Amino acid sequence: MSGKRWVKRALAGLLAVGSAGGCTQQVFLDPADYRDAVTGPLPPGLENRPHDAVAPSPVDRLSAGPATILDPDRPPRMVTLQECVAVALEQGNVGSQAPTNFGFKVDTPNQFTGQGVTGSDAIRVFAIDPAIVSANLERSLSKFDARVISSMTWQKVDEPTPVQFVSFQQQRDAAQFSTTIAKPLPTGGTAGITFSTDYSKFPSQAAGVQVNPNYTPRLQFTLEQPLLRLFGVELNQLSPNHPGSQVLNLGPSGGQGTEGILISRIRVDQQRSEFDRQVNFLLVNVETAYWNLSAGYYNLYAQEEGLRQAFEGFRFISARVAAEIDPPQLADQARAQFERFRRQVYEARGQVLEAERNLRGLLGVRSDDGTRLVPIDTPTEAAFQPDFYEAANDALANRPELLQARQEVKANQLNLILQKNLRKPNLVGFTQYDLTGLGTRLDGRAVLDGGVPGNALSSLVDNRFNSWTIGLRFDYTLGARDANALTKQAQLNLARSFFTLRDSEMKALEYLVLQYRQVVQAHTVIGPARAERKALQVFVGKTRTVIEIGRFDSAFYQNYLQVQRDLAQAIAIESQAVANYNSALAALEFAKGTIQQYNNVRVSEGPLPPWAQKKAADHIRERTEAAIPLRDRDLTPPPGGPGLVGGAPVGPPAGSPLVDALPPFARKREPLPEGLPEPRPGDKKMDPPVPPPGGGLGAVPRPLPAADAADTYFRPAGTVSLPPPRGTANPAAPPAAPPAPFTPTMPPVPVPPSGGVPAVPPGK
């Protein structure tokens, strides 16, 4: 009875171990999360209807079409940088990956490689890559899964025999059933249990047959283990395939084309680092594009202000020329100045539209949705002096590119260990233990009448017939040239990857030096650019003083035209300097590898936690909608000026050091004058330009904040009045009263009684 209990327990234990040997695990997502994240956006039937045509996506008509420089007006959509980042992470594109050319989208759709199409930079595409590589890890682990091999054969034997072999039976019915459960072991060996039953039935006239028909059940335990090559857990985690078993006739197992388990795990980490790298590029591109769009609005604002001043100046000079107070060439110069600014306004509009298109491309938003993106975040202007060596340590520790290089060195180290082991001889030890039974049937009594064995399975459990086998098998290739060559290649690849790592670290440090200097430089140039703009504004403000004391002449006016151009350029340069500083801060965090922390972004895998199930873009919008009304300003239009489109002010928030004004696209537009009205010498007040049909530009700007006295010299809605010098007359013309000074639609620049620095208007 003890033998029977031992056999039953051993059989039950091995069957349980063999059945659990697969150890199935989830690949990378639960089925429900997989459907929501991957297959949810796919069209129905995409996986099981390959013969259907893949139709082009329909282009829905969202609006009247994309904006152009002649039709730029669209309802504003005020966006913060945080919302742009959230939208980009959800559906955007990575954009340019040139370290010195951030902020631009990639317009190339894809490339054909001969065996597939690639080239997309969508974040949704890159998010799937880590899951694909994680599936390769599961394929590598599959080499240790238990295997079930089962077979059933039937045979009929009826062969003629010569007389001298009459004692041999040549007629019989035969059948064989066999089932093997084999479990590849982590040490490289294989454990197996095989249950088989042979059936034979001989003719009744055959002599010497005592058990007919007969069943021969057999239970066989097998253990095979390599002793030199591929012996041990670590080596079998490095090897792509399990060595298999020759005793059980099992070939090598494992996923085709995969690497060892430890190396596959390194590949998963490298792919995750690659995804982090793509996210880093996306973040720095979105932030740079955001600030470039903000600077583009300021540039357009400056050009429009220059255009208005040039137009009013042309009208005034034309009136003086008609009155023969000034020479005719002054009118030509004024007209040229006006046309120059008009061209620059068109170009600035195109730059704004292109900057918005770049930002939209990075966000994955179409440019013809009928709205225009208006940045409303205040740029940072506080000086930041980073510690270079602390930043260098962060860069070497956090840059995803360096993490990938270090992981490649580790993979080559493990591969070298594997190749050295494969040079050893293949010495395998194996053992088998068999239990055999015999009977005429598989059920019923153990012994029939006459002492004939009955139940063959009962005979098997009695363990009366058993045998065992122990053996060794040796295999070695003389010279081992292939194994030695692979070892040499592994050594060279290890050295190559190490040198690559050191070179990558040096390049990362040098790139950090570049961004470190850019931060300092970008902030330093803001001060001179602002001082230049203020100095030019002071000149514009003092122009009225010069005119009031009667020292206006042609040379002075020519200099004034140049200062108009310089002032518009200075405003654009100052705004671009502020944008460059904010972009440089983002690029520095990118160089340090900490831009995700800088933007409060964290990459994780699997389903979102319960409190973050809501879409990021909707979540951000809910939080910011309550704060946006706080940025609203007085909607009352200035005297004599048109109102706002939709009554919603947009653009830079109040208190900006550059301009406290509405961005140009937010203002109601009047056609840009094509034909200039003829001046009337006796006019007391110049009328605003008559808008010709066709469309153009007209804007209602707002004055600068009174940060200091110099900021009050530039009046976006007003112009500098240029009255004729006192006491002058035109001898070639009859005496006539000089034209009255031009009265702008907004109060002119105030001038103190002393003629010095203009006073700051109250409330400004």
Residue pairs with C-beta under 8 A, 6 or more apart in sequence:
3 462
3 463
4 461
4 462
4 463
6 463
7 219
7 435
7 461
7 463
8 461
10 221
11 193
11 219
14 181
14 191
14 193
14 221
15 181
15 193
17 183
17 191
18 146
18 148
18 181
18 182
18 183
18 193
19 146
19 181
20 146
21 144
21 145
21 146
21 183
22 145
22 146
23 144
23 145
25 138
25 141
27 131
27 134
27 135
27 138
28 130
28 131
28 134
28 135
28 605
28 606
29 37
29 38
29 131
29 606
29 607
30 607
33 606
33 607
38 128
38 131
39 46
39 47
45 52
62 366
62 368
62 369
62 370
63 74
63 368
63 369
63 370
64 370
65 368
66 367
66 368
67 73
67 74
67 353
67 367
67 372
68 353
69 346
69 349
69 350
69 353
70 695
71 695
72 349
72 352
72 353
72 372
72 665
72 669
73 645
73 665
73 669
74 370
74 371
74 372
74 665
75 370
75 371
75 372
75 645
75 646
76 371
76 372
76 374
76 645
76 646
76 648
76 650
76 665
76 666
77 371
77 372
77 373
77 374
78 374
78 376
78 628
78 631
78 650
79 373
79 374
79 375
79 376
80 375
80 376
80 377
80 620
80 624
81 286
81 287
81 290
81 375
81 377
82 620
82 624
83 617
83 620
83 621
83 624
84 286
84 290
84 359
84 363
85 283
85 286
85 287
85 599
85 601
86 616
86 617
86 619
86 620
87 363
87 364
87 365
87 616
87 617
88 123
88 282
88 283
88 286
88 362
88 363
88 364
89 123
89 279
89 282
89 601
89 616
90 123
90 364
90 615
90 616
90 617
91 122
91 123
91 124
91 363
91 364
92 122
92 123
92 282
92 286
92 362
92 363
92 364
93 105
93 106
93 121
93 122
93 123
93 282
93 361
93 362
93 364
94 106
94 121
94 122
94 123
94 126
94 278
94 281
94 282
94 285
94 362
95 102
95 103
95 104
95 105
95 106
95 121
95 281
95 282
95 285
95 286
95 289
95 358
95 361
95 362
96 102
96 103
96 104
96 105
96 106
96 281
96 285
97 281
99 511
102 284
102 285
102 288
102 583
102 586
102 587
102 590
103 285
103 288
103 289
103 292
103 358
103 583
104 285
104 289
104 358
105 285
105 289
105 357
105 358
105 361
105 362
106 121
106 361
107 361
108 119
109 119
109 120
110 117
110 118
110 119
110 120
111 117
111 118
111 119
121 278
122 364
123 278
123 279
123 282
123 364
126 274
126 275
126 278
127 275
129 271
129 274
129 275
130 268
130 271
130 272
130 275
130 605
131 605
132 271
133 264
133 267
133 268
133 271
134 268
136 255
136 258
136 259
136 264
136 267
136 268
137 261
137 264
137 265
137 267
137 268
139 254
139 255
139 258
139 264
140 240
140 254
140 255
140 258
140 259
140 260
140 261
140 264
141 261
142 253
142 254
142 255
143 184
143 241
143 242
143 252
143 253
143 254
143 255
144 183
144 184
144 185
144 186
144 242
145 184
145 253
146 181
146 182
146 183
146 184
147 180
147 181
147 182
147 183
147 184
147 250
147 253
148 179
148 180
148 181
148 182
149 178
149 179
149 180
149 182
149 250
150 178
150 179
150 180
151 176
151 177
151 178
151 179
152 175
152 176
152 177
152 178
153 175
153 176
154 174
154 175
155 173
155 174
155 175
155 176
156 173
156 174
157 170
157 171
157 172
157 173
157 174
158 170
158 171
159 170
159 171
160 170
161 168
161 170
169 202
169 203
169 206
169 209
171 202
171 203
171 206
172 200
172 201
172 202
172 203
173 199
173 200
173 201
173 213
174 198
174 199
174 200
174 201
175 198
175 199
176 196
176 197
176 198
176 199
177 196
177 197
178 194
178 195
178 196
178 197
179 194
179 195
179 196
180 192
180 193
180 194
180 195
180 248
181 192
181 193
181 194
182 190
182 191
182 192
182 245
182 248
182 250
183 190
183 191
183 192
184 190
184 242
184 244
184 253
185 191
185 225
186 233
186 236
186 237
187 225
187 231
187 232
187 233
187 236
188 225
188 226
188 230
188 231
188 232
188 235
188 236
188 242
188 243
189 223
189 224
189 225
189 226
190 222
190 223
190 224
190 225
190 242
190 244
190 245
190 247
190 248
190 250
191 222
191 223
192 221
192 222
192 223
192 245
192 248
193 219
193 220
193 221
193 222
194 218
194 219
194 220
194 222
194 248
195 217
195 218
195 219
195 220
196 217
196 218
196 220
197 215
197 216
197 217
197 218
197 442
197 456
198 215
198 216
198 218
199 213
199 214
199 215
199 216
200 213
200 214
200 216
201 212
201 213
201 214
202 209
202 212
202 213
204 212
206 212
210 452
211 438
211 439
211 440
211 452
211 453
212 440
213 440
214 438
214 439
214 440
214 456
215 437
215 438
215 439
215 440
215 441
215 442
215 456
216 436
216 437
216 438
216 456
217 436
217 437
217 442
217 456
217 457
217 459
217 460
218 434
218 435
218 436
218 437
218 460
219 434
219 435
219 460
220 432
220 433
220 434
220 435
221 432
221 433
221 434
222 245
222 247
222 248
222 430
222 431
222 432
223 430
223 431
223 432
224 245
224 246
224 247
224 248
224 428
224 429
224 430
224 431
225 231
225 428
225 429
225 430
226 243
226 426
226 427
226 428
227 427
227 428
227 429
228 424
228 425
228 426
228 427
229 243
229 421
229 422
229 424
229 425
229 426
229 427
230 236
230 239
230 243
230 421
230 422
234 262
234 417
235 417
235 418
235 421
236 242
237 260
237 261
237 262
238 260
238 261
238 262
238 263
238 414
238 415
238 417
238 418
239 260
239 418
240 254
240 258
240 259
240 260
241 252
241 253
241 254
242 252
242 253
242 254
243 252
244 250
244 251
244 252
244 253
245 430
246 428
246 473
247 430
247 432
258 264
259 267
260 414
260 418
262 414
263 411
263 414
263 415
266 407
266 408
266 410
266 411
266 414
267 411
269 403
269 407
270 403
270 404
270 407
270 408
272 603
272 605
273 400
273 401
273 403
273 404
273 407
274 400
274 404
275 603
276 400
276 596
276 603
277 400
277 401
277 404
279 596
279 601
279 603
280 400
280 590
280 593
280 595
280 596
281 590
282 362
283 586
283 590
283 595
283 596
283 598
283 599
283 601
284 586
284 587
284 589
284 590
284 595
285 362
286 359
286 362
286 363
287 582
287 583
287 586
287 599
288 583
288 586
288 587
289 355
289 358
289 359
289 362
290 359
290 375
290 377
291 375
291 379
291 578
291 579
291 580
291 582
291 583
292 355
292 358
292 359
292 579
292 583
293 352
293 355
293 356
293 358
293 359
293 373
293 375
294 375
294 377
294 379
294 575
294 579
294 652
295 355
295 572
295 575
295 576
295 578
295 579
295 580
296 348
296 351
296 352
296 355
296 356
297 352
297 374
297 375
297 651
297 652
297 663
297 664
297 665
298 571
298 572
298 574
298 575
298 576
298 652
298 658
298 659
299 348
299 351
299 352
299 571
299 572
299 575
299 576
300 345
300 348
300 349
300 351
300 352
300 663
300 664
300 665
301 571
301 659
301 661
301 663
301 664
301 701
301 716
302 348
302 567
302 568
302 569
302 570
302 571
302 572
302 575
303 341
303 344
303 345
303 347
303 348
303 568
303 572
304 345
304 348
304 664
304 697
304 699
304 701
305 568
305 571
305 701
305 714
305 716
306 341
306 344
306 564
306 565
306 567
306 568
307 338
307 341
307 342
307 344
307 345
307 672
307 697
308 699
308 716
308 717
308 719
309 564
309 719
309 720
310 334
310 337
310 338
310 340
310 341
310 561
310 564
311 338
311 673
311 676
311 689
312 686
312 719
312 742
312 744
313 334
313 337
313 338
313 560
313 561
313 564
313 719
313 720
313 722
314 331
314 334
314 335
314 337
314 338
314 676
315 676
315 677
315 679
315 686
315 742
316 679
316 686
316 721
316 722
316 742
317 326
317 330
317 331
317 334
317 557
317 722
318 331
318 334
318 676
318 678
318 679
319 679
319 680
319 681
319 683
319 686
319 739
320 326
320 330
320 722
320 724
320 739
321 327
321 328
321 330
321 331
321 679
322 678
322 679
322 680
322 681
323 681
323 724
323 730
323 733
323 736
323 738
323 739
324 730
324 732
324 733
325 724
325 728
325 730
325 738
326 554
326 557
327 554
330 554
330 557
333 557
333 558
333 561
334 561
335 676
337 561
337 564
337 565
338 676
340 565
341 564
341 565
341 568
342 672
344 568
345 672
345 697
349 664
352 664
352 665
356 367
356 372
356 373
357 367
359 373
360 366
360 367
360 373
372 665
374 650
374 651
374 663
374 665
374 666
376 628
376 631
376 650
376 651
376 652
376 653
377 653
378 652
378 653
378 655
378 656
379 578
379 579
379 581
379 582
380 581
380 582
380 585
381 523
381 526
381 578
381 581
381 657
383 523
384 519
384 523
384 585
385 520
386 516
386 519
386 588
388 512
388 513
388 516
391 512
391 516
391 588
391 591
391 592
392 509
392 512
394 592
394 593
394 594
395 402
395 508
395 509
395 512
395 591
395 592
395 593
396 402
396 505
396 508
396 509
397 593
398 592
398 593
398 594
399 508
399 591
399 592
399 593
400 593
401 504
401 508
402 501
402 504
402 505
402 508
402 593
405 497
405 500
405 501
405 504
405 505
406 501
408 497
408 500
408 501
409 494
409 497
409 498
409 501
411 497
412 490
412 493
412 494
412 497
413 494
415 490
415 493
415 494
416 487
416 490
416 491
416 494
418 490
419 483
419 486
419 487
419 489
419 490
420 487
420 490
422 483
422 486
422 487
423 480
423 483
423 484
423 487
425 474
425 475
425 476
426 473
426 474
426 475
426 476
427 472
427 473
427 474
427 475
428 472
428 473
428 474
428 475
429 470
429 471
429 472
429 473
430 469
430 470
430 471
430 472
430 473
431 468
431 469
431 470
431 471
432 468
432 469
433 466
433 467
433 468
433 469
434 466
434 467
434 468
434 469
435 460
435 463
435 465
435 466
436 460
436 465
436 466
436 467
437 456
437 457
437 458
437 459
437 460
437 461
437 462
437 464
437 465
438 453
438 456
438 459
438 465
439 446
439 453
439 454
439 455
439 456
439 457
439 458
439 459
440 448
440 452
440 453
440 454
440 456
441 454
441 455
441 456
442 455
442 456
442 457
443 455
443 457
444 454
444 455
445 454
445 455
446 453
446 454
446 455
446 458
446 459
446 462
447 453
447 454
448 454
453 459
459 465
477 483
508 591
511 591
512 588
512 591
512 592
514 591
515 584
515 587
515 588
515 590
515 591
516 588
516 591
518 584
518 587
518 588
519 581
519 584
519 585
519 588
521 584
522 577
522 580
522 581
522 583
522 584
523 581
523 584
525 577
526 574
526 577
526 578
526 581
529 570
529 573
529 574
529 577
530 574
530 657
532 570
532 573
532 574
533 567
533 570
533 571
533 573
533 574
534 708
534 710
534 711
535 710
536 563
536 566
536 567
536 570
537 567
537 710
537 711
537 713
537 714
538 710
538 713
538 757
539 560
539 563
539 713
540 563
540 564
540 567
540 713
540 714
540 720
540 749
541 710
541 712
541 713
541 714
541 749
541 751
541 757
541 758
542 713
542 758
543 560
543 720
543 722
544 720
544 721
544 748
544 749
544 751
545 751
545 755
545 756
546 552
546 556
547 720
547 721
547 722
547 723
548 723
548 751
548 755
549 755
550 725
550 726
550 727
551 725
552 722
552 723
552 724
552 725
553 725
557 722
560 720
567 714
571 658
571 659
574 658
575 658
578 658
586 595
586 598
589 595
589 597
589 598
596 602
596 603
612 619
631 649
631 653
631 654
632 648
632 649
633 649
633 654
635 644
635 647
635 649
637 643
637 644
637 700
638 700
638 702
638 717
638 745
638 746
639 745
639 746
640 688
640 745
640 746
641 700
641 717
641 745
641 746
642 667
642 668
642 670
642 698
642 700
643 668
643 700
644 662
644 666
644 667
644 668
644 700
645 666
645 667
645 668
648 666
649 662
649 666
650 662
650 663
650 666
651 661
651 662
651 663
651 666
652 658
652 659
652 660
652 661
652 663
654 660
654 705
655 705
656 705
657 705
657 707
658 704
659 704
659 716
660 702
660 703
660 704
660 705
661 701
661 702
661 703
661 704
661 716
662 700
662 701
662 702
664 699
667 698
667 699
667 700
667 701
668 698
668 700
669 695
669 696
669 697
669 698
669 699
670 689
670 691
670 696
670 697
670 698
671 691
671 692
671 693
671 694
671 695
671 696
671 697
671 698
672 695
672 696
672 697
672 698
673 689
673 690
673 691
673 692
673 696
674 692
674 694
674 696
675 692
676 689
677 687
677 689
677 690
681 736
681 739
682 736
682 737
682 739
683 739
683 740
684 740
685 740
685 742
685 743
686 742
686 743
688 745
691 698
700 717
701 716
701 717
702 716
702 717
703 712
703 714
703 715
703 716
703 717
703 746
703 764
704 711
704 712
704 714
704 716
705 711
705 764
706 712
706 760
706 761
706 764
709 757
709 758
709 759
709 760
712 749
712 750
712 758
712 760
712 761
712 764
713 749
713 758
715 744
715 746
715 748
715 749
717 744
717 745
717 746
718 744
718 745
718 746
718 747
718 748
718 749
719 742
719 744
719 748
720 748
720 749
721 741
721 742
721 743
721 744
721 748
722 741
722 742
723 738
723 739
723 740
723 741
724 738
724 739
729 735
747 761
749 758
750 758
750 759
750 761
751 758
752 758
752 759
